[in-house]
Amino acid sequence: ETIAALAVTTNLTAEEAATDFARLANIFQISAEDIAINTERAGSATVALGNNFATTERDIVAFAERMAGAGKVVGLTQADLLGIGAAMSSVGVEAERGGTAVQKVLLALQTAVVSGGKELGAFSKTVGMTTGEFKEAFEKDSSDVFNRFVTGLGEQGNEAILTLQELGLTDQRLVSAFLSLAGSGDLLERAM
């Protein structure tokens, strides 16, 4: 029922919706018993985001699917991924390049938390925490830390490029995507 409703009310076809939500369920290891309710909730969130942000449901789901593997590793939920996808696509970032950019940042965050080093210092400085506070916060709520990192980049203005360079995140597509998102105020927080 949910898939049929999405096909009628969004720009997703029934086939796209079924395939994309099934892939998300597989990545998040949703049991067969819970797949219907999970699809209903994810579909509802997708429609709400599509209705309230400058994006489409197809773009949101494409983003979520591209980020899902890295998102799962760092402890994000499907709802977090849909919110990030809505925010990124609302600032004009396409799923292909934006999804890769978000994956790289999420994995860099995870690596910094596990390995420590100068990257952990750069991340924690950007969010206004000590390295210990940062590690604890990331392990408790990685989505909040991701949001705070984007907000911190926004507060840095032109210096944000230097922070991304310090973190080894120099790919031009990544830089462009994150500077666009960071410059959008509280868009990410509202979407998540």
Secondary structure, DSSP 8 states (H G I E B T S, - for coil): -HHHHHHHHSS--HHHHHHHHHHHHHHTT--TTTHHHHHHHHHHHHHHHHHHSSS-HHHHHHHHHHHHHHHHHHT--HHHHHHHHHHHHHTT--HHHHHHHHHHHHHHHHHHHHH-HHHHHHHHHHHT--HHHHHHHHHH-HHHHHHHHHHHHHHHGGGHHHHHHHTT---HHHHHHHHHHHTTTTHHHHH-
